[in-house]
Amino acid sequence: MRYWMFSLLLMGASPAWSAHAYALWGAPRYPAGFTHFDYVNPQAPKGGELRLVSNLRVSTFDKYNPFTIKGNAPAYLSNLMFDTLLTGSLDETATGYGLLAEDVDVAPDGLSATFRLRREARFHNGKPVLAKDVKYSYETLIGQYTSPAYKTLLIDVAGADVVDERTVRFRFHVPNRELPLTVGGLPIFSPDWARGADGKVKPFDQVVMETPIGSGAYRVGPVRFGKDITYVLDPNYWAKDLGVRKGTANFERVSVKIYKDNTARLEALKAGEFDLMRVYSAGDWARRISGKRFTTGELVKGEFEHKLPSGFQSYVLNTRRPLLQDARVREALDLAMDYEWMNRQMFYGSYYRVRGMFGNTACETRGLPSAAELALMEPWRAQIPAAAFGEMYSPPRTDPPSSLRENLRRAQQLLRDAGWTVQGGVLRNAAGQELELEYLDSGEGSLRTVAPWQRNLEKLGIKLKYRAVDFALFQQRLQKFDFDMATIVFQGTHNPGQEFADLFGSKAADTEDSGNYAGVKSPAVDALIKAITTAKSQEELLPACHALERVIAHSHYLIPQWSAGTHRMVYNAWRLQRPETVPPYATGELWALDTWWAKLPPQTSAQPR
């Protein structure tokens, strides 16, 4: 990638545009002018329908605006309706290729990134996508009405400037190699979406049921509230012939059906009411997904290996609660979980235990800290758990030579050290308060896995109550941090950056609806996140990631759950076809949504485009 001098722009000279992509590290996999990604079928026919099912955690929707805080937007709306300046590929990490932008240039000092928009780029209303629209989208996303995660993610962006009609420049407070990808991945939408009958742009929180005006391949089609939503392919989609879009968006219609009950959803799947569903339950996969359509070969169970980060799905302990502020208490809760028994008896051995935040990536931490890690941690030694300076944390095990009995003994000692003793047959602290906690869940899906843990905690004198609420209340209580414990599915990343300030930063701990559910407020953690975001090379990045992972893990803010190394999906083989190549960084059903196609009768097959 070649760079142009930032000073030339300030003097009014034209930049020497040249970059079709931006790679965080190294060079892009695909050269300028490439015709299509390797994992797509560029000759895939266009037409037919893909029938999906909504995740049960989003059982219905009450708005079309996916960016505001309150309410739920339809599944997949953001993926289908909003294009971005850059788009990634599914067979590499940390590279963005021009989509709305035909060119990207980063200043040599790393303090700005400038994007030149394609002349053919169009919104759904036919208007061109211009630099002022990019600026409007950015400023709206960091405004008061949107999720605070955007504000945290973009905290190091100083602003967006309209250089000319089709050129926009983002300015950065500090050099950060990730920021060009961050701003390049922002959804871009038209101000007309928020424009009222009087022609004025309304406050964004008042944009609720207005149909989004983006520039993506699909638009909102027929809707039956509470039942389903259908997206329809835009036949005039402006980017259909670009290399980054060739062989994608192959379905004429994408319908998303809504089921509020897992049993009803499974029966609908077996009845052939939809074409594809990702399966998260090991019990469903092993025992409950079968029937006539599987025997005939119409429905197929497919396990697709991937190289995605494992993420860190965890029980989150809210340290804003006084009972959970002592790390020894949190560690005792961890010691009471018998994961090995659960994996044998409940999961059919299909999962592996999450070990940290960066599993299955170069940032995954093992062994003793290196000299570079120690140099980052040493200034904060007084505020970092002593164990973080030793071996990397490993979740307690119960298989030989370990045992649940021994783990519970260790937990008892930690509780005694923290001031908890048995008084009158009840575990109490010095103030006489019982150690009673509430596990919050959206529905009763986790009761089966929490119950064995509850029984083990009872042996320690700890009462864990299970509270099931509807998803709307669950979401509201998470947003307000009104919970003791809950399960959160944190997505992993090969390229950690500013998003970790939202997950663990001190400022986010006091910001309602942030991602810092655990309430982490640590200057040491803040400093390590800053070291990650300011790293200028992988050699600087990796020690910072390792140090952060050590501190978070040994602080016991999270009790790690489990993950799988495959995407388990049921799909209709009579209605769907897929490319031969499974891209290593595909994300389950989004891979099918993006690159699969419908089997069409010869007389109705559309011509490849």
Secondary structure, 3 states (H helix, E strand, C coil): CCCCCHHHHHCCCCCCCCCCEEECCCCCCCCCCCCCCCCCCCCCCCCCEEEEECCHHHCCCCCCCCCECCCCCCCCHHHHHCCECEECCCCCCCEEEECCEEEEEECCCCCEEEEEECCCCECCCCCECCHHHHHHHHHHHCCCCECHHHHHHCCCEEEEEEEECCEEEEEECCCCCCHHHHHHCCECCCHHHHECCCCCECCHHHCCCCCCCCCCCEEEEEEECCCEEEEEECCCCCCCCCCCCCCCCCCCEEEEECCCCHHHHHHHHHCCCCCEEECCCHHHHHHHCCCHHHHCCCEEEEEEECCCCCCCCEEEECCCCHHHCCHHHHHHHHHCCCHHHHHHHCCCCCCEECCCCCCCCCCCCCCCCCHHHHHHHHHHHHHCCHHHHCCCCCCCCCCCCCCHHHHHHHHHHHHHHCCCEEECCEEECCCCCECEEEEEEECCCCHHHHHHHHHHHHHHCCEEEEEEECHHHHHHHHHCCCCCEEEECCCCCCCCCCHHHHHHCHHHHCCCCCCCCCCCCCHHHHHHHHHHHCCCCHHHHHHHHHHHHHHHHHHCCEEECEECCEEEEEEECCCEECCCCCCCCCCCHHHHHHHCEECCCCCCCCCCC
